[in-house]
Amino acid sequence: MALECNIGAAGKAARLRLGLLGVAGGVALGILTAVGFLPSLAWWGVLGSIAGGSFAIWEARAGWCIVRAMGFKTPV
């Protein structure tokens, strides 16, 4: 499957912002878990947040959206 550019500049910017927020949220969640404020089960949330945010950043860089590639129309 070729990754053809399927989003414009506005979509790239939106995905980049969401990705950065996801990674930052994952780091904050990781800090709260490391100091014992949250239970150790929260490490799964840290992993998911950082992985999802990183994927969104990659989508912004590549100009490709997996949701659009599946045929759904996104507003941005």
PDB file of N, CA, C and O in Angstrom:
ATOM      1  N   MET A   1       0.849  -1.176   0.000  1.00  0.00           N
ATOM      2  CA  MET A   1       0.000   0.000   0.000  1.00  0.00           C
ATOM      3  C   MET A   1       0.894   1.239   0.000  1.00  0.00           C
ATOM      4  O   MET A   1       1.707   1.435   0.904  1.00  0.00           O
ATOM      5  N   ALA A   2       0.733   2.047  -1.002  1.00  0.00           N
ATOM      6  CA  ALA A   2       1.508   3.283  -1.107  1.00  0.00           C
ATOM      7  C   ALA A   2       0.879   4.357  -0.223  1.00  0.00           C
ATOM      8  O   ALA A   2      -0.343   4.469  -0.129  1.00  0.00           O
ATOM      9  N   LEU A   3       1.723   5.129   0.410  1.00  0.00           N
ATOM     10  CA  LEU A   3       1.244   6.198   1.270  1.00  0.00           C
ATOM     11  C   LEU A   3       1.222   7.496   0.474  1.00  0.00           C
ATOM     12  O   LEU A   3       2.192   8.253   0.470  1.00  0.00           O
ATOM     13  N   GLU A   4       0.113   7.739  -0.192  1.00  0.00           N
ATOM     14  CA  GLU A   4      -0.036   8.967  -0.960  1.00  0.00           C
ATOM     15  C   GLU A   4      -0.542  10.067  -0.040  1.00  0.00           C
ATOM     16  O   GLU A   4      -1.334   9.817   0.869  1.00  0.00           O
ATOM     17  N   CYS A   5      -0.081  11.273  -0.282  1.00  0.00           N
ATOM     18  CA  CYS A   5      -0.520  12.416   0.513  1.00  0.00           C
ATOM     19  C   CYS A   5      -2.030  12.572   0.358  1.00  0.00           C
ATOM     20  O   CYS A   5      -2.526  12.735  -0.757  1.00  0.00           O
ATOM     21  N   ASN A   6      -2.758  12.523   1.465  1.00  0.00           N
ATOM     22  CA  ASN A   6      -4.214  12.639   1.387  1.00  0.00           C
ATOM     23  C   ASN A   6      -4.777  13.709   2.328  1.00  0.00           C
ATOM     24  O   ASN A   6      -5.987  13.762   2.549  1.00  0.00           O
ATOM     25  N   ILE A   7      -3.903  14.561   2.886  1.00  0.00           N
ATOM     26  CA  ILE A   7      -4.370  15.674   3.716  1.00  0.00           C
ATOM     27  C   ILE A   7      -3.624  16.940   3.319  1.00  0.00           C
ATOM     28  O   ILE A   7      -2.500  16.890   2.820  1.00  0.00           O
ATOM     29  N   GLY A   8      -4.270  18.064   3.550  1.00  0.00           N
ATOM     30  CA  GLY A   8      -3.667  19.345   3.215  1.00  0.00           C
ATOM     31  C   GLY A   8      -2.906  19.942   4.389  1.00  0.00           C
ATOM     32  O   GLY A   8      -2.677  19.287   5.406  1.00  0.00           O
ATOM     33  N   ALA A   9      -2.530  21.179   4.224  1.00  0.00           N
ATOM     34  CA  ALA A   9      -1.738  21.869   5.243  1.00  0.00           C
ATOM     35  C   ALA A   9      -2.494  21.999   6.568  1.00  0.00           C
ATOM     36  O   ALA A   9      -1.900  21.856   7.637  1.00  0.00           O
ATOM     37  N   ALA A  10      -3.791  22.267   6.503  1.00  0.00           N
ATOM     38  CA  ALA A  10      -4.578  22.402   7.734  1.00  0.00           C
ATOM     39  C   ALA A  10      -4.655  21.069   8.473  1.00  0.00           C
ATOM     40  O   ALA A  10      -4.570  21.041   9.700  1.00  0.00           O
ATOM     41  N   GLY A  11      -4.812  19.980   7.752  1.00  0.00           N
ATOM     42  CA  GLY A  11      -4.851  18.658   8.369  1.00  0.00           C
ATOM     43  C   GLY A  11      -3.516  18.284   8.979  1.00  0.00           C
ATOM     44  O   GLY A  11      -3.465  17.694  10.058  1.00  0.00           O
ATOM     45  N   LYS A  12      -2.440  18.622   8.297  1.00  0.00           N
ATOM     46  CA  LYS A  12      -1.107  18.351   8.836  1.00  0.00           C
ATOM     47  C   LYS A  12      -0.882  19.113  10.133  1.00  0.00           C
ATOM     48  O   LYS A  12      -0.363  18.559  11.102  1.00  0.00           O
ATOM     49  N   ALA A  13      -1.270  20.382  10.151  1.00  0.00           N
ATOM     50  CA  ALA A  13      -1.097  21.202  11.353  1.00  0.00           C
ATOM     51  C   ALA A  13      -1.935  20.662  12.509  1.00  0.00           C
ATOM     52  O   ALA A  13      -1.472  20.627  13.649  1.00  0.00           O
ATOM     53  N   ALA A  14      -3.168  20.239  12.217  1.00  0.00           N
ATOM     54  CA  ALA A  14      -4.039  19.704  13.266  1.00  0.00           C
ATOM     55  C   ALA A  14      -3.467  18.414  13.841  1.00  0.00           C
ATOM     56  O   ALA A  14      -3.471  18.220  15.057  1.00  0.00           O
ATOM     57  N   ARG A  15      -2.978  17.538  12.979  1.00  0.00           N
ATOM     58  CA  ARG A  15      -2.405  16.281  13.456  1.00  0.00           C
ATOM     59  C   ARG A  15      -1.122  16.519  14.248  1.00  0.00           C
ATOM     60  O   ARG A  15      -0.858  15.819  15.226  1.00  0.00           O
ATOM     61  N   LEU A  16      -0.331  17.492  13.835  1.00  0.00           N
ATOM     62  CA  LEU A  16       0.891  17.808  14.568  1.00  0.00           C
ATOM     63  C   LEU A  16       0.557  18.317  15.970  1.00  0.00           C
ATOM     64  O   LEU A  16       1.178  17.901  16.948  1.00  0.00           O
ATOM     65  N   ARG A  17      -0.420  19.212  16.064  1.00  0.00           N
ATOM     66  CA  ARG A  17      -0.831  19.725  17.378  1.00  0.00           C
ATOM     67  C   ARG A  17      -1.349  18.602  18.274  1.00  0.00           C
ATOM     68  O   ARG A  17      -0.972  18.509  19.442  1.00  0.00           O
ATOM     69  N   LEU A  18      -2.212  17.753  17.723  1.00  0.00           N
ATOM     70  CA  LEU A  18      -2.755  16.653  18.517  1.00  0.00           C
ATOM     71  C   LEU A  18      -1.661  15.671  18.928  1.00  0.00           C
ATOM     72  O   LEU A  18      -1.674  15.150  20.043  1.00  0.00           O
ATOM     73  N   GLY A  19      -0.726  15.423  18.033  1.00  0.00           N
ATOM     74  CA  GLY A  19       0.375  14.527  18.365  1.00  0.00           C
ATOM     75  C   GLY A  19       1.245  15.069  19.475  1.00  0.00           C
ATOM     76  O   GLY A  19       1.621  14.337  20.391  1.00  0.00           O
ATOM     77  N   LEU A  20       1.569  16.354  19.398  1.00  0.00           N
ATOM     78  CA  LEU A  20       2.387  16.968  20.447  1.00  0.00           C
ATOM     79  C   LEU A  20       1.658  16.955  21.787  1.00  0.00           C
ATOM     80  O   LEU A  20       2.268  16.716  22.828  1.00  0.00           O
ATOM     81  N   LEU A  21       0.351  17.214  21.758  1.00  0.00           N
ATOM     82  CA  LEU A  21      -0.436  17.163  22.996  1.00  0.00           C
ATOM     83  C   LEU A  21      -0.486  15.740  23.551  1.00  0.00           C
ATOM     84  O   LEU A  21      -0.421  15.547  24.765  1.00  0.00           O
ATOM     85  N   GLY A  22      -0.599  14.751  22.678  1.00  0.00           N
ATOM     86  CA  GLY A  22      -0.620  13.364  23.125  1.00  0.00           C
ATOM     87  C   GLY A  22       0.681  12.947  23.782  1.00  0.00           C
ATOM     88  O   GLY A  22       0.678  12.312  24.836  1.00  0.00           O
ATOM     89  N   VAL A  23       1.794  13.304  23.157  1.00  0.00           N
ATOM     90  CA  VAL A  23       3.094  12.963  23.734  1.00  0.00           C
ATOM     91  C   VAL A  23       3.305  13.708  25.049  1.00  0.00           C
ATOM     92  O   VAL A  23       3.768  13.121  26.027  1.00  0.00           O
ATOM     93  N   ALA A  24       2.970  14.993  25.078  1.00  0.00           N
ATOM     94  CA  ALA A  24       3.127  15.774  26.309  1.00  0.00           C
ATOM     95  C   ALA A  24       2.229  15.219  27.419  1.00  0.00           C
ATOM     96  O   ALA A  24       2.647  15.145  28.574  1.00  0.00           O
ATOM     97  N   GLY A  25       1.019  14.837  27.078  1.00  0.00           N
ATOM     98  CA  GLY A  25       0.121  14.237  28.066  1.00  0.00           C
ATOM     99  C   GLY A  25       0.660  12.911  28.573  1.00  0.00           C
ATOM    100  O   GLY A  25       0.541  12.600  29.759  1.00  0.00           O
ATOM    101  N   GLY A  26       1.249  12.134  27.684  1.00  0.00           N
ATOM    102  CA  GLY A  26       1.842  10.866  28.095  1.00  0.00           C
ATOM    103  C   GLY A  26       3.024  11.056  29.026  1.00  0.00           C
ATOM    104  O   GLY A  26       3.197  10.300  29.982  1.00  0.00           O
ATOM    105  N   VAL A  27       3.837  12.064  28.749  1.00  0.00           N
ATOM    106  CA  VAL A  27       4.976  12.360  29.625  1.00  0.00           C
ATOM    107  C   VAL A  27       4.470  12.807  31.000  1.00  0.00           C
ATOM    108  O   VAL A  27       4.993  12.374  32.027  1.00  0.00           O
ATOM    109  N   ALA A  28       3.458  13.671  31.017  1.00  0.00           N
ATOM    110  CA  ALA A  28       2.897  14.130  32.291  1.00  0.00           C
ATOM    111  C   ALA A  28       2.288  12.958  33.063  1.00  0.00           C
ATOM    112  O   ALA A  28       2.461  12.849  34.277  1.00  0.00           O
ATOM    113  N   LEU A  29       1.582  12.093  32.358  1.00  0.00           N
ATOM    114  CA  LEU A  29       1.004  10.914  32.992  1.00  0.00           C
ATOM    115  C   LEU A  29       2.107   9.999  33.529  1.00  0.00           C
ATOM    116  O   LEU A  29       1.964   9.406  34.598  1.00  0.00           O
ATOM    117  N   GLY A  30       3.203   9.891  32.782  1.00  0.00           N
ATOM    118  CA  GLY A  30       4.333   9.080  33.231  1.00  0.00           C
ATOM    119  C   GLY A  30       4.970   9.630  34.490  1.00  0.00           C
ATOM    120  O   GLY A  30       5.353   8.870  35.379  1.00  0.00           O
ATOM    121  N   ILE A  31       5.083  10.932  34.571  1.00  0.00           N
ATOM    122  CA  ILE A  31       5.651  11.548  35.771  1.00  0.00           C
ATOM    123  C   ILE A  31       4.746  11.293  36.975  1.00  0.00           C
ATOM    124  O   ILE A  31       5.220  10.945  38.056  1.00  0.00           O
ATOM    125  N   LEU A  32       3.441  11.469  36.776  1.00  0.00           N
ATOM    126  CA  LEU A  32       2.507  11.230  37.880  1.00  0.00           C
ATOM    127  C   LEU A  32       2.524   9.766  38.327  1.00  0.00           C
ATOM    128  O   LEU A  32       2.356   9.472  39.510  1.00  0.00           O
ATOM    129  N   THR A  33       2.725   8.864  37.388  1.00  0.00           N
ATOM    130  CA  THR A  33       2.791   7.449  37.729  1.00  0.00           C
ATOM    131  C   THR A  33       4.105   7.121  38.423  1.00  0.00           C
ATOM    132  O   THR A  33       4.129   6.337  39.372  1.00  0.00           O
ATOM    133  N   ALA A  34       5.203   7.720  37.953  1.00  0.00           N
ATOM    134  CA  ALA A  34       6.522   7.434  38.529  1.00  0.00           C
ATOM    135  C   ALA A  34       6.637   7.900  39.976  1.00  0.00           C
ATOM    136  O   ALA A  34       7.303   7.255  40.786  1.00  0.00           O
ATOM    137  N   VAL A  35       5.990   9.018  40.302  1.00  0.00           N
ATOM    138  CA  VAL A  35       6.083   9.507  41.683  1.00  0.00           C
ATOM    139  C   VAL A  35       5.058   8.842  42.602  1.00  0.00           C
ATOM    140  O   VAL A  35       5.030   9.125  43.800  1.00  0.00           O
ATOM    141  N   GLY A  36       4.226   7.969  42.062  1.00  0.00           N
ATOM    142  CA  GLY A  36       3.288   7.222  42.882  1.00  0.00           C
ATOM    143  C   GLY A  36       1.926   7.853  43.039  1.00  0.00           C
ATOM    144  O   GLY A  36       1.119   7.363  43.829  1.00  0.00           O
ATOM    145  N   PHE A  37       1.638   8.928  42.313  1.00  0.00           N
ATOM    146  CA  PHE A  37       0.332   9.580  42.418  1.00  0.00           C
ATOM    147  C   PHE A  37      -0.754   8.726  41.759  1.00  0.00           C
ATOM    148  O   PHE A  37      -1.907   8.737  42.190  1.00  0.00           O
ATOM    149  N   LEU A  38      -0.380   7.989  40.717  1.00  0.00           N
ATOM    150  CA  LEU A  38      -1.313   7.111  40.012  1.00  0.00           C
ATOM    151  C   LEU A  38      -0.847   5.662  40.178  1.00  0.00           C
ATOM    152  O   LEU A  38       0.340   5.417  40.390  1.00  0.00           O
ATOM    153  N   PRO A  39      -1.767   4.705  40.082  1.00  0.00           N
ATOM    154  CA  PRO A  39      -1.357   3.304  40.218  1.00  0.00           C
ATOM    155  C   PRO A  39      -0.473   2.859  39.053  1.00  0.00           C
ATOM    156  O   PRO A  39      -0.457   3.498  38.001  1.00  0.00           O
ATOM    157  N   SER A  40       0.248   1.782  39.242  1.00  0.00           N
ATOM    158  CA  SER A  40       1.186   1.314  38.222  1.00  0.00           C
ATOM    159  C   SER A  40       0.477   0.893  36.938  1.00  0.00           C
ATOM    160  O   SER A  40       1.111   0.805  35.886  1.00  0.00           O
ATOM    161  N   LEU A  41      -0.804   0.636  37.007  1.00  0.00           N
ATOM    162  CA  LEU A  41      -1.574   0.287  35.812  1.00  0.00           C
ATOM    163  C   LEU A  41      -1.613   1.439  34.805  1.00  0.00           C
ATOM    164  O   LEU A  41      -1.862   1.218  33.620  1.00  0.00           O
ATOM    165  N   ALA A  42      -1.367   2.658  35.269  1.00  0.00           N
ATOM    166  CA  ALA A  42      -1.393   3.832  34.394  1.00  0.00           C
ATOM    167  C   ALA A  42      -0.257   3.820  33.373  1.00  0.00           C
ATOM    168  O   ALA A  42      -0.278   4.608  32.427  1.00  0.00           O
ATOM    169  N   TRP A  43       0.747   2.932  33.548  1.00  0.00           N
ATOM    170  CA  TRP A  43       1.829   2.854  32.557  1.00  0.00           C
ATOM    171  C   TRP A  43       1.286   2.462  31.190  1.00  0.00           C
ATOM    172  O   TRP A  43       1.859   2.844  30.170  1.00  0.00           O
ATOM    173  N   TRP A  44       0.192   1.708  31.150  1.00  0.00           N
ATOM    174  CA  TRP A  44      -0.417   1.374  29.855  1.00  0.00           C
ATOM    175  C   TRP A  44      -0.964   2.630  29.189  1.00  0.00           C
ATOM    176  O   TRP A  44      -0.872   2.774  27.970  1.00  0.00           O
ATOM    177  N   GLY A  45      -1.525   3.529  29.965  1.00  0.00           N
ATOM    178  CA  GLY A  45      -1.993   4.805  29.430  1.00  0.00           C
ATOM    179  C   GLY A  45      -0.848   5.656  28.927  1.00  0.00           C
ATOM    180  O   GLY A  45      -0.972   6.333  27.906  1.00  0.00           O
ATOM    181  N   VAL A  46       0.267   5.627  29.638  1.00  0.00           N
ATOM    182  CA  VAL A  46       1.467   6.353  29.207  1.00  0.00           C
ATOM    183  C   VAL A  46       1.926   5.818  27.861  1.00  0.00           C
ATOM    184  O   VAL A  46       2.175   6.585  26.930  1.00  0.00           O
ATOM    185  N   LEU A  47       2.037   4.508  27.765  1.00  0.00           N
ATOM    186  CA  LEU A  47       2.476   3.878  26.520  1.00  0.00           C
ATOM    187  C   LEU A  47       1.535   4.202  25.361  1.00  0.00           C
ATOM    188  O   LEU A  47       1.983   4.552  24.270  1.00  0.00           O
ATOM    189  N   GLY A  48       0.242   4.085  25.601  1.00  0.00           N
ATOM    190  CA  GLY A  48      -0.737   4.369  24.551  1.00  0.00           C
ATOM    191  C   GLY A  48      -0.734   5.821  24.115  1.00  0.00           C
ATOM    192  O   GLY A  48      -0.841   6.114  22.924  1.00  0.00           O
ATOM    193  N   SER A  49      -0.614   6.718  25.052  1.00  0.00           N
ATOM    194  CA  SER A  49      -0.619   8.141  24.741  1.00  0.00           C
ATOM    195  C   SER A  49       0.615   8.550  23.935  1.00  0.00           C
ATOM    196  O   SER A  49       0.514   9.281  22.950  1.00  0.00           O
ATOM    197  N   ILE A  50       1.766   8.071  24.366  1.00  0.00           N
ATOM    198  CA  ILE A  50       2.995   8.427  23.653  1.00  0.00           C
ATOM    199  C   ILE A  50       3.025   7.766  22.271  1.00  0.00           C
ATOM    200  O   ILE A  50       3.454   8.388  21.299  1.00  0.00           O
ATOM    201  N   ALA A  51       2.576   6.522  22.177  1.00  0.00           N
ATOM    202  CA  ALA A  51       2.550   5.839  20.878  1.00  0.00           C
ATOM    203  C   ALA A  51       1.555   6.515  19.925  1.00  0.00           C
ATOM    204  O   ALA A  51       1.869   6.742  18.756  1.00  0.00           O
ATOM    205  N   GLY A  52       0.369   6.832  20.422  1.00  0.00           N
ATOM    206  CA  GLY A  52      -0.628   7.505  19.590  1.00  0.00           C
ATOM    207  C   GLY A  52      -0.186   8.891  19.161  1.00  0.00           C
ATOM    208  O   GLY A  52      -0.379   9.282  18.010  1.00  0.00           O
ATOM    209  N   GLY A  53       0.402   9.629  20.077  1.00  0.00           N
ATOM    210  CA  GLY A  53       0.907  10.961  19.747  1.00  0.00           C
ATOM    211  C   GLY A  53       2.033  10.904  18.730  1.00  0.00           C
ATOM    212  O   GLY A  53       2.105  11.727  17.818  1.00  0.00           O
ATOM    213  N   SER A  54       2.909   9.925  18.897  1.00  0.00           N
ATOM    214  CA  SER A  54       4.014   9.770  17.939  1.00  0.00           C
ATOM    215  C   SER A  54       3.488   9.408  16.560  1.00  0.00           C
ATOM    216  O   SER A  54       4.004   9.894  15.553  1.00  0.00           O
ATOM    217  N   PHE A  55       2.471   8.561  16.501  1.00  0.00           N
ATOM    218  CA  PHE A  55       1.881   8.198  15.217  1.00  0.00           C
ATOM    219  C   PHE A  55       1.231   9.411  14.555  1.00  0.00           C
ATOM    220  O   PHE A  55       1.345   9.586  13.342  1.00  0.00           O
ATOM    221  N   ALA A  56       0.556  10.241  15.330  1.00  0.00           N
ATOM    222  CA  ALA A  56      -0.059  11.451  14.788  1.00  0.00           C
ATOM    223  C   ALA A  56       0.997  12.416  14.251  1.00  0.00           C
ATOM    224  O   ALA A  56       0.794  13.054  13.218  1.00  0.00           O
ATOM    225  N   ILE A  57       2.121  12.519  14.955  1.00  0.00           N
ATOM    226  CA  ILE A  57       3.217  13.371  14.469  1.00  0.00           C
ATOM    227  C   ILE A  57       3.764  12.809  13.162  1.00  0.00           C
ATOM    228  O   ILE A  57       4.059  13.566  12.237  1.00  0.00           O
ATOM    229  N   TRP A  58       3.900  11.490  13.080  1.00  0.00           N
ATOM    230  CA  TRP A  58       4.370  10.876  11.844  1.00  0.00           C
ATOM    231  C   TRP A  58       3.379  11.118  10.700  1.00  0.00           C
ATOM    232  O   TRP A  58       3.789  11.390   9.572  1.00  0.00           O
ATOM    233  N   GLU A  59       2.072  11.018  10.992  1.00  0.00           N
ATOM    234  CA  GLU A  59       1.058  11.302   9.975  1.00  0.00           C
ATOM    235  C   GLU A  59       1.185  12.736   9.469  1.00  0.00           C
ATOM    236  O   GLU A  59       1.080  12.983   8.267  1.00  0.00           O
ATOM    237  N   ALA A  60       1.408  13.676  10.375  1.00  0.00           N
ATOM    238  CA  ALA A  60       1.553  15.077   9.975  1.00  0.00           C
ATOM    239  C   ALA A  60       2.770  15.252   9.083  1.00  0.00           C
ATOM    240  O   ALA A  60       2.713  15.977   8.089  1.00  0.00           O
ATOM    241  N   ARG A  61       3.856  14.604   9.424  1.00  0.00           N
ATOM    242  CA  ARG A  61       5.092  14.713   8.629  1.00  0.00           C
ATOM    243  C   ARG A  61       4.923  14.061   7.259  1.00  0.00           C
ATOM    244  O   ARG A  61       5.401  14.589   6.255  1.00  0.00           O
ATOM    245  N   ALA A  62       4.246  12.917   7.215  1.00  0.00           N
ATOM    246  CA  ALA A  62       4.072  12.187   5.959  1.00  0.00           C
ATOM    247  C   ALA A  62       2.956  12.772   5.105  1.00  0.00           C
ATOM    248  O   ALA A  62       2.917  12.537   3.897  1.00  0.00           O
ATOM    249  N   GLY A  63       2.049  13.528   5.712  1.00  0.00           N
ATOM    250  CA  GLY A  63       0.914  14.067   4.969  1.00  0.00           C
ATOM    251  C   GLY A  63      -0.112  13.001   4.649  1.00  0.00           C
ATOM    252  O   GLY A  63      -0.839  13.106   3.661  1.00  0.00           O
ATOM    253  N   TRP A  64      -0.172  11.996   5.467  1.00  0.00           N
ATOM    254  CA  TRP A  64      -1.049  10.850   5.232  1.00  0.00           C
ATOM    255  C   TRP A  64      -1.885  10.595   6.472  1.00  0.00           C
ATOM    256  O   TRP A  64      -1.374  10.662   7.590  1.00  0.00           O
ATOM    257  N   CYS A  65      -3.154  10.306   6.286  1.00  0.00           N
ATOM    258  CA  CYS A  65      -4.057  10.055   7.407  1.00  0.00           C
ATOM    259  C   CYS A  65      -4.656   8.664   7.249  1.00  0.00           C
ATOM    260  O   CYS A  65      -5.230   8.351   6.206  1.00  0.00           O
ATOM    261  N   ILE A  66      -4.528   7.837   8.264  1.00  0.00           N
ATOM    262  CA  ILE A  66      -5.033   6.479   8.188  1.00  0.00           C
ATOM    263  C   ILE A  66      -6.562   6.449   8.088  1.00  0.00           C
ATOM    264  O   ILE A  66      -7.124   5.589   7.410  1.00  0.00           O
ATOM    265  N   VAL A  67      -7.227   7.380   8.757  1.00  0.00           N
ATOM    266  CA  VAL A  67      -8.693   7.420   8.708  1.00  0.00           C
ATOM    267  C   VAL A  67      -9.161   7.763   7.305  1.00  0.00           C
ATOM    268  O   VAL A  67     -10.097   7.144   6.800  1.00  0.00           O
ATOM    269  N   ARG A  68      -8.530   8.736   6.667  1.00  0.00           N
ATOM    270  CA  ARG A  68      -8.875   9.081   5.291  1.00  0.00           C
ATOM    271  C   ARG A  68      -8.525   7.951   4.333  1.00  0.00           C
ATOM    272  O   ARG A  68      -9.230   7.738   3.347  1.00  0.00           O
ATOM    273  N   ALA A  69      -7.462   7.235   4.607  1.00  0.00           N
ATOM    274  CA  ALA A  69      -7.064   6.121   3.756  1.00  0.00           C
ATOM    275  C   ALA A  69      -8.090   4.995   3.803  1.00  0.00           C
ATOM    276  O   ALA A  69      -8.209   4.222   2.852  1.00  0.00           O
ATOM    277  N   MET A  70      -8.839   4.896   4.916  1.00  0.00           N
ATOM    278  CA  MET A  70      -9.885   3.879   5.035  1.00  0.00           C
ATOM    279  C   MET A  70     -11.188   4.322   4.365  1.00  0.00           C
ATOM    280  O   MET A  70     -12.149   3.554   4.309  1.00  0.00           O
ATOM    281  N   GLY A  71     -11.223   5.549   3.860  1.00  0.00           N
ATOM    282  CA  GLY A  71     -12.398   6.013   3.130  1.00  0.00           C
ATOM    283  C   GLY A  71     -13.312   6.963   3.880  1.00  0.00           C
ATOM    284  O   GLY A  71     -14.313   7.413   3.322  1.00  0.00           O
ATOM    285  N   PHE A  72     -13.001   7.279   5.120  1.00  0.00           N
ATOM    286  CA  PHE A  72     -13.823   8.208   5.888  1.00  0.00           C
ATOM    287  C   PHE A  72     -13.415   9.644   5.530  1.00  0.00           C
ATOM    288  O   PHE A  72     -12.245   9.921   5.267  1.00  0.00           O
ATOM    289  N   LYS A  73     -14.381  10.531   5.526  1.00  0.00           N
ATOM    290  CA  LYS A  73     -14.106  11.944   5.283  1.00  0.00           C
ATOM    291  C   LYS A  73     -13.934  12.653   6.611  1.00  0.00           C
ATOM    292  O   LYS A  73     -14.793  12.557   7.487  1.00  0.00           O
ATOM    293  N   THR A  74     -12.835  13.361   6.762  1.00  0.00           N
ATOM    294  CA  THR A  74     -12.592  14.111   7.988  1.00  0.00           C
ATOM    295  C   THR A  74     -12.788  15.598   7.695  1.00  0.00           C
ATOM    296  O   THR A  74     -12.520  16.042   6.579  1.00  0.00           O
ATOM    297  N   PRO A  75     -13.253  16.379   8.679  1.00  0.00           N
ATOM    298  CA  PRO A  75     -13.548  17.786   8.420  1.00  0.00           C
ATOM    299  C   PRO A  75     -12.308  18.642   8.169  1.00  0.00           C
ATOM    300  O   PRO A  75     -12.427  19.714   7.576  1.00  0.00           O
ATOM    301  N   VAL A  76     -11.139  18.211   8.593  1.00  0.00           N
ATOM    302  CA  VAL A  76      -9.930  19.021   8.408  1.00  0.00           C
ATOM    303  C   VAL A  76      -9.043  18.351   7.388  1.00  0.00           C
ATOM    304  O   VAL A  76      -7.967  18.861   7.076  1.00  0.00           O
TER     305      VAL A  76
END
